[in-house]
Amino acid sequence: MTVSGPGTPEPRPATPGASSVEQLRKEGNELFKCGDYGGALAAYTQALGLDATPQDQAVLHRNRAACHLKLEDYDKAETEASKAIEKDGGDVKALYRRSQALEKLGRLDQAVLDLQRCVSLEPKNKVFQEALRNIGGQIQEKVRYMSSTDAKVEQMFQILLDPEEKGTEKKQKASQNLVVLAREDAGAEKIFRSNGVQLLQRLLDMGETDLMLAALRTLVGICSEHQSRTVATLSILGTRRVVSILGVESQAVSLAACHLLQVMFDALKEGVKKGFRGKEGAIIVDPARELKVLISNLLDLLTEVGVSGQGRDNALTLLIKAVPRKSLKDPNNSLTLWVIDQGLKKILEVGGSLQDPPGELAVTANSRMSASILLSKLFDDLKCDAERENFHRLCENYIKSWFEGQGLAGKLRAIQTVSCLLQGPCDAGNRALELSGVMESVIALCASEQEEEQLVAVEALIHAAGKAKRASFITANGVSLLKDLYKCSEKDSIRIRALVDKPSFVRARVKKLLAAGVVSAMVCMVKTESPVLTSSCRELLSRVFLALVEEVEDRGTVVAQGGGRALIPLALEGTDVGQTKAAQALAKLTITSNPEMTFPGERIYEVVRPLVSLLHLNCSGLQNFEALMALTNLAGISERLRQKILKEKAVPMIEGYMFEEHEMIRRAATECMCNLAMSKEVQDLFEAQGNDRLKLLVLYSGEDDELLQRAAAGGLAMLTSMRPTLCSRIPQVTTHWLEILQALLLSSNQELQHRGAVVVLNMVEASREIASTLMESEMMEILSVLAKGDHSPVTRAAAACLDKAVEYGLIQPNQDGE
């Protein structure tokens, strides 16, 4: 028997009395041949629903396995092939198809058993023999990889845990290598089995920001899409300990902990769907229970004293993502009901907390809005009137508990909570407004002499005037009350809030200021260096400049009137806040305009230091992102600018952001690094032994984020062109290197195709051995197809690859000499 390929459904002699089954099977075979795998699958499924014999069922199941292989649904392909094998243990085609599915799923040890069985049944079948050789090679490569990483993992942890290595470059390299290693499942498994979670716990306990970030990012790799490792990690570290990291003061650490918890939620939720099974197929603790324990700890964190405002916001964000149903078609909203019963009061407590003056709970300007969104999501996830009535009752009881018998502080808390509800589930907010004494207190507080009390009342009026349906007094009089406050109040904060200034009004004022020549006036102030130009004055100028360059279309005007030149001294001298604001304004100008025109002559080199200052961890994510984008533009201009960036010691910080959880920051850092890779010093870093910089670029070239792929593949193309020695290291950094390159060449995006083709060409030209490996794979067929296209850069690169392979004697030209 000859097996022609992984997915060729075969005919079978007709069975008497089974004409309908046979007809549907033939119809499925025809659809399969035409490439309509979904249609073929439907025909085979329909045939299975009829009175098929066990032999018919075996054929239909293995044909369904062939369809799933073509559709790249390898879990279902394995399941269908297994069903065929249950009917007939000697079904060689079903065994072969299951081996292919298992190989794609990474379960090589199981795949080789099926292939060995195939070879024993058909010893002369060359397809089986070749497949067994290939998978044997993969297993050997995996064993080599795992054994080589044993020593690496141990060495990395020794460096990281050595108190003598504090703050050294060696320590930074070890932490980055550990994170890169954990991104691959094999590396994550090796770290996990090397007592890695306990060692990472020690890094977390050391309390150093850099080490905590490295530990959290490594744990992300360990837990990603792996249910049993996630449960084990929570058991070792303690769910309470993991959640508590959210509450630290460092925003970067809190955000990294948030990312880890999101990955853990995803792994546990997938386990709930699959019936307590992760992708590794092991039976584990009930993930639904672990999920509730995690959520319970997040709810407790919301009302803990000492937790940072950023940490509280991150906890709310996680609850928003993890609790409500993804689709209303899912009938099970039990998790939402459980959270409402266990944690609604805690969510309301955050929503009712005041930022200024600071209360018992630290909150940010975003905390109440985050609480409102969560409340709204929970309310929308309720299915019936009884559930909604329970929600209303709990909200009203909470508000009453603060309103009655708690004095003025209690009333302020209650009104703030009503505002939170009006911003979220406004039906609940409207009902709360009707509670006895609430509206009267709002009106009375508007006349208070205390600024914070007036602000709380004004906020309630703003939200009530916009959303109240039943409170007719507010609907009719709310706006006029706000107008009176604006006219009569002597406090600017009250007047500004009562004005409810719309962004469109702010933009209109900016336009008027620009038209009046405000930039020229400020430029003169900076130039004259008068005694009036104090640090505080500089900060105010920086703030105004930042507001003026907010809109892209206004930046040309600012540049034309000398704003770019004036911003440089403001970014180098003054208060920390003022320098940061000026640096951010510089970044915005550098991103959207030609830097050489905006900062002519030597001034362009003065821009680098302020931009690098925005990379520090104490700056916001937006500032980090804009600085990276601006530095990317500068790094692409000249070698002298790249040298200036290197001199300012920006490379370690840029490398750090390549591991950032936020995809836009990670992408911007990768783009910046790829532009810097034109410098010899950066190429030396990639070529140096004992680091995983190259591996990270290869892995990023296979990510789902197309823009990140483009940046990483561009970097690979650049580095392999300038340093051919790196070409031989690509196959060593990850076992997935070949499929990553193939995916680039098969991409529908021509830029990705071109960058992938350049990398492959560089590898082919670098070594006959690498070229041989490439030509023995499906890469040769892909290159052959691409080489026949129009005269595009991709076609030329693909043709050059094949020409070089012919020169090596690895392939023969066809009869036309092509």
N, C-alpha and C positions, 0 to 999 in steps of 0.2 A: 504493500500500500504506500502511495506517495502523498505526502502532505504538501500542498502547494503554497500554503501561507497561513497566517494566523486567523484569517477571517473569511474563508471561502465556504459557504454553506454547501453541503453535498446533497445530491439526489439520493433517494432510497426507493427500492422496488415497492410498488403500490401494494397495500394490504387490502384484501377483500373486505368490503363493508366500511372502508375508511376513505371514501372518495372525497368528502368535504375536507378532511384533515390534509389529505394529499394535495388537493387543489390549493388550499391556503398556503401550504408549505412551498409549493411551486411558485405561487404568486410572490411569497416572501423572498424566494431565491432570485427572482427576476428583479424585484425592487432593490435587493442588495447589490446585484451586478451593476445596476444603474446609479449606485451611490446613494440611494434613498434608504439610509439605515434606520431612520425612525419609522418609515412606512413598513419596512421589512420586519422590524420588531413588532409592530402592531399586528401584522399578519400571523406571525408565529405565536403571538400571545392568544389571538383569536382561535387558532388551531388547537392550542393547549386546552381551551375551554370546552372543546368538543370531546367526544368519546374516543380519545386517542389511546392506542395500545402502549404498554411500557416501552416498547422499542421506538414507537413514534415520539413518545415523550422525551426519550433520551436525545433523539436527533433534534427535536425542537428546542430543547434546553441548550444544547451546544451551539445551535444556530443563533439563539438569543445571546449567548456568550460572545459569539463573533460580532454581533451588532454592537454590544456594549464596548467591546475592544475598540471598534472603529469610532464610537462616540466618546471614547476616553473615560468611560465610567467603569473604572477597574474593580471597584467593590462589587458592583452588580455582575460584572463579567465573571468574577470568581464564584459568586453565589450560583449563577446559572450553570457554569461548568461543573460545580460540585453536585448540583442536582442531577446532571447527566451521568456523572460517575456513580452516584447512588443507584441509578437504574442499571448501569453496566460498568463494573469496576475495571474492565479491560478496554474501555472506550478511549483509544489512544488520542483521538482528536480533542476530546474533552480534557484529557490530561494535559495536552500541549497548550490548549487555550488557557487552562487554569494557571499553568506555569508562567505564561506571558502576563496574565493579570497580576500574579503574585510578584513577579519581577518589577512591574511598574509600581506596585505598592511598597516596594523596598523590602519585601519579605523573601530575601534571596535563599535562605536556608530551606524554606518550604518549597520554593520554586524548583530548586535543584532536585528535590526528592521526586517531584512529578516528572521531571525530565529524565532522571535515571530510570524511572518506571517505563517511560516511552521508549528509551533505548533498549531496555531489556525485552520489550514486546516486539520491537522492530530494529534489530541490531544494525542493519545495513542502511537505515534511513539517514541520509547525509544532513537533512534539515535538523533532525534531533541531535545528531552528533555535534554540529556546529553550534547549536543553541547551548548545549551542555558545556562546550569549551568556553563560549563567551561568558556564561554565567559563573563558571569556575574561576575565570579571570577576574570577574567583578568581586567575587567572594575573597579571593587572594588579595586584591587591592584594598578591600575593606579591612581585612585582617591587618595588612601592613599599615594602613592608615591608623587603625585603632591602637596598634602596638607603638607606633611612632608618637602618638599623642599622649601615651601614658606618662612618659618622662616630661613632655611639655607641660601637661596639666600640673604635675607635681612641682616643676620648676616655677611656673607662674605663681602658684599659691605661696611658695617659699618666699619669693620676692615681695609679693603683696603683703604678707604677714610679718615681714622682717621690719622691726622698728627702726633699724639703722638706715633703711632705704627711704625714709620719709621724704616725700616731695621730689624724688629724683625722676629723671627722664626714663630710667630703667623701669621704675614702678608704673609710670604712665603707659609704657609700651606693653608691659605684662597685662595690665588691666584691659587695654584695647584688644590684645590678642585673645584674651579669655572671652570677651564679648563676641568677637568674630567666630571663634571656635563653637560657641553655643548656638550660633545661627543655623548650623547644620544639625540635622537630627542625630547623626552619628557622633558628632562632637559633643552635643548636649548630653547624649546617653553616657559618653565616656566621663564627662565631668560629674554627672549624677552618680555613676557607679564608683567613682573615685572619692567618695565621701564629700562630694563637692558642695552639697547644700549646707552641711555642717560648717565647712570652711568659709562659705559665703556668709553664713551667720556671724562668724567671727569678724569678717570685714565690716558687716553692718554695725556690729557692736563697737567698733573702733571709733565711729562717729565722724570720720573725716569725709567731707563732701565727695571728693573724687572717688574714694574707695566705695562709698555707699552707692554712688551712681554706677560704678563698674559692677558691683554685686547685684544690684537690681536689674541691670540690663542683661547680665548673664542669666539670672533667674527667669527673665522673659523667654530666652531661648530654651531653657530647660522645660518650662511649662507650656510653651506654645503648641497648641493642638495635641497635647499629650495628657490625657485625663489622669492616668495613674501617677505620673510624675508630679502632676499638680497637687493631687491629694496627699502624696508623700511629702511634698515640700511644705504644704500647710501644716501637716502633722509635726514635722521637724521644727519649723520656725515658730509655729503657733499662729493660728489665724489672728489672734489679738495683736501679736507682735507685728505681723505684716500690715494690718490695717493702721496700726498706730504710726507707722512711718509716714502716712499721709499728712499727719498733723505737725511735722517738723517745720521750722521756720524757713529752711532753704526751699525756694520755689522749684528749683531744678530737681531736687531729691523728691519732693512731694509729687511732681509731675511724673517722674520715673516710677514711683510707687503706684501712681494711678494707672499707668500703662501696664504694669505687672498685674495689678488686680483685674484690669479689663481682660487681659489674656487668660487669667485664671477663670474668670466668669465664662468666657467663651468655651474653654475646655470643659468646664463642669456642665454648662448648658447643653453642649453637644453630647455629653454622657447621658443626660436626662433623656434626650431624643432617642439615643441608640439603645436604651435599656441597659445602662450600667456598663457599657463597653466603650473603650477609647480606641484610637486608631491602632494601638498595639495589641488589641484583642484580649487583654487580660480582664478578668472579673475583679472588680474593686468595690470599695465602700460605696454605698448609695450616694451618687453625686447630688441628688435632690436635697439630701440632708446637709451635705457640705455647702451647697449653695445658700441654704437658709442661714447656716451659721455665719457665713461670710456677710450676708446682708444684715443680719442681726448686729454684727460688730460695726458695720458702717453706720447703722442707725444710732448705736450707742455713741459713736464718735461725734455725731452731730451736736450733741449737747454736753460734751466733755469740756471742762475748763482747762485752758492751757493749750488747746489745739489751735494752730494758726488759722487765720481767715482763709488763706489759700487752700489749706488742707480740707477745711469744711466745704469749700466750693467744689473741690475735686471729689469728695465723697458724694455730694449731691449729683455731680455729673455722672458718676458711676451708677448711682441708683436710677437716674433717668434712662441710662442705656440698658441696664440689666433687668429691671423689674417689669415694666409694662410689656404686653404681648407685641411681637413684631407685626402680626397681622390679626385683624379682627375676625378672620376666618377660623383662627385657632379658638376652640371653645373654652379652653382652660385659662381662666384668669385668677386661679387660686393664689398665686404668688402676690398679685396686687392686693387681694383681699387680706392676705396675711400681713403685708406691709402696712396697710391702713390700720389694722387692729393693733399691731405692735409698735408702729412708729409714726403715725400721723401727728401726734402731739409733739414729737421731737422735730419733725419737719416744720411745723407751725412755730415752734420756739425759735428756730433759725430765722424764719420769715418775719418774726416780730421783733427781732433784736435790732438795736440801734448801732450804727457805725460811729456816730459822733453825737454826744460824747461816748467813748467806748464803754460797753457794758461788761457783764460777766463773761459773755461769749464774744470772742474776737470774730468779726465779720468784715467782709470787703464790700466795695460798692456793688459787686455783682451777686452777693449772697442772697439777697431777697428775691432778685429776679430768678436765680437758679432754683430757689425753693418754690417760687410761683410756677415755674415750668414743670417741676416734678409733681406738684399738686395737680396741675392741669392734666398731665399725662395719666396720673392715677385715676382722676375723675373720669376722663374719657375712656378708660379701660373697664369701667363698670358696665354691667350688662342689663341691669333691670332697675326699676324704681326703688325696690327695697334696698339694694346696695347703695344707690345714690342717697337715699334718705338716711342711711346709717352714716355716710360721709358727712352730710349736713349736720346731723346730730352731734357727731364728735367735734366738728369745727365750732359749732355754737356753744357747746359745753366748755370748750377750751377758752373761748373768748370771754364767756361769762365768768369763768374762774379768775380771770385777771381783772375784769371790769368791776366785779362786786367785792368790796371789802379789801381792796389792795391799794387804795389811795390813788394819788395822781400818777405815780409811776406805773401802777397797774393799768390805769386807763390809757396811758400812752402806749403801753405794750399791746393792749387790746386793739387800739386804733391802727397801730402799725401792722398787726396781723390781718385786720380787715383789708388794708391796702394791698397786702401780699395776696390775699384771696381775689381781690378785684383784678389784679394783674394776671392771675392764673385762672382757676375755675370761677368765672365771674358770677355764675349762678349762686355759688356758695357765698361769694362776697356780697351780692345783693341781699341775700337773706340775712347775713350778719349785720348789714346796715339797718335792718328793720328791728333789730333787738332793742329792747327798751333802754333809752338813755344814750345810745351810741351816737346818733346824729346830733343830739343836743350837746354832747361833749365835744364833738368836732367843731361845731360853731363857736362854742365857748372858748376853746383853745386857740382859735384864730385871733382872739383878742388878748391872748396872753402876752406878758412882757418878756417872757423867756424865749429866746430865739429857737432853741431845740424843740420846744413845745409847739410853737407856731409852725415850724417846718413839718412836724409830724401831721398836724392838722391840714396844712396846705397839700401835702402829698395825698392824703385821703380824699380831699376835695377834687384834686386833679383826676384821680382814678375813678372816683364816683361820678363826676360830671361826664366822663366819657363812656361809662359802662352801666350806670344804674338804670334799671328798667322800672322797678316798682317805687323807688324813692323819688317821688314826683317833686318834692321840695328841692332836691339836688339837681334834678334834670332841669327845673325851671330857673333855679337861682344860683347854681354852682358857679357858672362862669362869671356872673356879676359879682359874686363874693370874691372871686380871685382878682377881678379887676380892681375892686375896692382895696384889697390888700396891696396890690401893686402901687396904687396911687398914694395910700396913706402910710405904709410902713416906712420907717427910717432905716431899716436894716437891708443892706444890699442883698444878702443871701435870701431873704424872704421875697424881696421884689423880683429877683431873677427867677426864683422858683415859681412864683405866682405868675410870672410872665409866660411860663411854659414855652420857652424859646424853641422854635423849630429849627432844624439844621438849615433849612432853606433861607431863613432870616440871617443866620450866621454867614452863609455863603454870600448873600447879598451885601453884607457889611464888608466882607473881605474884598469884594469886587470894587466897592466904593473907595476903600482905602488904597487899593492898588492904582485905581484911576487918579486918585489925588496925589500920587507920588510918594506914598509912605516909605517905599523901599529906599529911594534916594535920600530921604531925610534920615533914616536909620543908618545908612551907609556913612553919611557925613558925621553922625554922632560917634560911630566907631572909629573913623579916621582921625578925628580931632584929638582923641585921647584926653578929653577935658576931665577936670577933677570930679565932675558930676557923674562920670562913668564908673560908678562903684560896682562891686561884685553883684549886688542886688539888681542894679540897673542893667548890667550885662545879662543877668538871668531873664529879666523881663523882655529885653530885646530878642533873646534866643527863643523865648516862648512865642513872641509875635511872628518871628521868621518861620517857626515851625507851623504856625497856623496859616501863614501866607502860602506855603508850599504844599499844603495838604492836597489840593486839587492839581492833577497833572497839568491841566491846561493853563494854570497860573504860573507854572515854574519858569517858563520862557521869559515872562515879564520880570520876574525876580532876578533872573540871571542877567538880562539885558540892562537892568538898572544897577548892577554891581553887587547884588545880594550874595553871590557865591564867594566873592573876595572878602566881604565883611564877615561872613560866617566863620572863616578860618580862625581869626584871633578870638572870637567868642567861644569856639570849641576848645581852645588851648588855655584859656585863662578865665577865672571866675569861680562861681560856686559849682559844686559837683553836678547839681541839677541843671544849671545853666549850660555847662559844658556838654552834658548829655543831650539836652534839647538841640543845641547847635549842631552837634555831631549827627543827630538823627536827621536834621534838615539837610545837612551836607549829603547824607546817604541818599535821601530822596532825590536830590538834584543829580547825583552821580548815576543813579539807576536809569533815569528817563531822559537825560541829555548827554551830549557828547562831552565827556570830562575834559578833553583837551581844549574845547572852546569855553567851557564853563570856568575852568581853572587854567588859564593860559600860562605858558612858560614854566617856571619853577614851582608855581603855586600848587600844581597838581600833586607834587610829592609831599606837600604839607598836609594834604587831605588824608593821607594814609593813617597817621597816628590817631586822629579822632575816630576814624572808622574802626580801627582795631580796638579802641577803648569800648566800643559798643558790643564787643564779643564777650565781655566779662559776665560771669554768672549773675551778677546783681542787676543786670539790665533785663528788660522785658523780652519776651519771645519775638515780638514785632521788631524791636530794635536789633536783636541778634540777626533776624532774617534780612532786614534791610541793609545791615552792614555787610553781610555775606554777599548779597546781590551786588552791592556797590563795589566791593573788593573783587568780585568776579569780573566786572567790567574793567577795572583798573588792571587786573592781572593779564587781561587779554590785549593790552595796548603795547607794552614794551618790556624788555628784559630789565631795564633799570627800575621800573615800577615794581616788577616782581621781586627784585632784590630789596627794595625798600620794605615791601610787605614781610619778607623773610627777616630783615633786620629788626623789625618791630616785634619779632617772636610770635607772629600770628599763626604759624602752621600748627603747633600743638592744639591751639584753641579751635581752629578750623577742623582738625581731625576729630576733636571731641564732639563737635556738632554733627559729624557724619554718623554718629550713633544716636542722635537725638530722636525722641519718640515722635515729635511733630514732623509729619512727612514733608512739609514745605521747607522747614529748616534743614532737615536731613538732605533734601534735594539741592538746596542752595549751597550747602557746605561741600557736597560732592562736585557740583559744577565749579566752585571756586578752586578746589583742590586740583581738578582736571586742567584748569587754566594755569595754575602754578606749576603743573607737571612739565611745562615747557622749560623750566629752569633745571640746570644740572644738579643743584643741591637737592631738589625734591626728587629727581630721578634716582639719586643716590640713596635716598630714604627708602624708596620702593625696592631697590636692588639689594639693600643690606639684608644679611641673613637674620633669622630669628624674629621676623615681624610678619603680620598678616595683612598688611596694607593691600597687596595685590589680590589676596583672597577676597577681601571686602569688595573690591571693584568687580571681580568676577561674579560674586554672589548678587551684587546690586544690578548687574547686567541681566540677571534672570528674574528680577522683581516684577510684580504686577503693575507698579507705578511706571507708566511709559516715560514720563519726564525724567525720573530717577534712572531708568534704564538708559536713556539717551545720554545723560551726563556720564554715567559709569562706563558705558561702551565707548564714548568719545575719549575718556581717559585711557582706557585699555588700548584703543587704536593709537593714541599718541605715544604711550609708553612703549608698546611693542615695536613701534617704528623707530624710536630713538634708542631703545635699549633691547636689542634682539635677544640678549641672554634671558630676559624675562619670559620669552615665548616658551622656553622649555620648562618653566616653573608653573605655567598655567595648569597643565594636567596634574600637577602634584598638589595643588592647593585645595581641590575639591573633586570628588568623584562625579559631580554633575557638570563638569566643565563642557563636555561635548554636547549635552542636550541644551545647555545655555546658549552656546554658539549657534547650534542648529535653529533654536527658537528665534534668535536675532535675524538669521538669514531668511526665515520663513515669515517674518513679521510683515504686516500690511503697511507699516510705516517705512517709507523709503530711507529716511535718515537712519533708522535703526538697522535696516538692511545694509546700508552702505558702511556703517561703522563696524558691523559684524563681519562684513566681507573684507574690510581692511585688516581686522585682527587676524582672520583666518589666513589671508595672504601673507601677512608678516610671519605667522607661525610656519607656514609652508616654506617660505624663503629662508627661515632661520635654521631649519634642520630637516634632513631627509627622514629621520626617524619619526618626527612629529608628523610630517607630510604623509608618511606611510600609515600611521594611526588614523589620520583624518580620511584618507582615501579608502581605508578598509571599512569605514562606517557609512551611514546614510549620507554623510556630508558630500561624497562624490556625486550622488544623484542630485542633491540640492544644487550643487555648483553647476552641474551640467544643464539643469533647467534654467538657472539664472543666466548662464553664459549665452543662452540663445535669445535673450531679450533684446530690446533696442539698445542703442549705443549710450547707455547711461553709465555713471560711475560704478554702479553695482555690477553691471554686465562686464565691464572692463576688469574689475577686480576678480570676479569669478573666473573669467577666461584666463587671467594671469595665473591663478591658482592651478588650473588644469594644465596650462603650458608648463609650469614648473614641475608638476607631477609627471608629465610626459618626459621632461628633461631628466628627471631622476630615474626614469624607467619603471615607475610605479603603475602607470596606465598606458594604454596604446591609443593613438589617435584613430578616429573612425576612418572609413574609406574615403571620405571627402577631405581628409587631412585636418579635420577640425578637432 
